[in-house]
Amino acid sequence: MSPGVEIAVVVILLGTGLVNGLPVAGVAGAGWLRRLYGVPIADPDLLVLMRHRAALLGLLGAALVAAVFVPALRVPAMIAGLVSMLAFVGLARGAAGRKVRTTALVDVGLSGALAVALVLQLLAPSPLG
């Protein structure tokens, strides 16, 4: 992989990983989730589900950032990122909330960038020859 392509892939992985990892703060509780999503979460069962969502997004973000340093993780991490973000975009279609719509738009942009990085990674010559 040429240095320019490597830099592009690394920047996309870092950016996508950091943005996907931001919601991990929601693991800390309802106050953080309210700041992140702009809605109160009073139901205890919903709170558990949203905290779990935050933990999973943190793991996804960590995997994308780890893929910067472990190239063998790149393709699986990118596929996981694409599946996660595009699933959210599909589920958010028609959502009335401004924060959900904004998050979906961000995910569309990040998905496009991650798809480019995935193609670049798959087209790169293998270091093994």
C-alpha positions, 0 to 999 in steps of 0.5 A: 500500500502506498504511503498516501493510501495508508495515511488515508485509511488510517485517518478514516479508521481513526476518525470513524473509531473516535466518532463511534466510540463517543457514546461510550460515556453513556455507560456512566448512566442516565445523565450522560445518555441524556446529554448524548441523545437529548431525551430523558431515560426514566425507564430502568429497562430502557436505561440498561439497554441504552447503557449496553448500546453505549458499551457496544459502540465503545467496543466498535470504536476501540476495534476501529482504532485498534485496526490502525495499529493491527492491519489484520483487524482492518477489514473485519473492523471496517465491515463491523463499522459499516454494518453497525452504522448502516443498520442505524441509518436504516432503523432511523429512517423517518425518525422525527427526533433531530438528534437521531436524524443528525446521528444518521446523517453523520453515519451516512458520511462516515459509512461512505468514508469507511467504504472507501477505506475498505476498498482501498484496503482490499485493493492494496497489494499484500505485504506477503507478495 
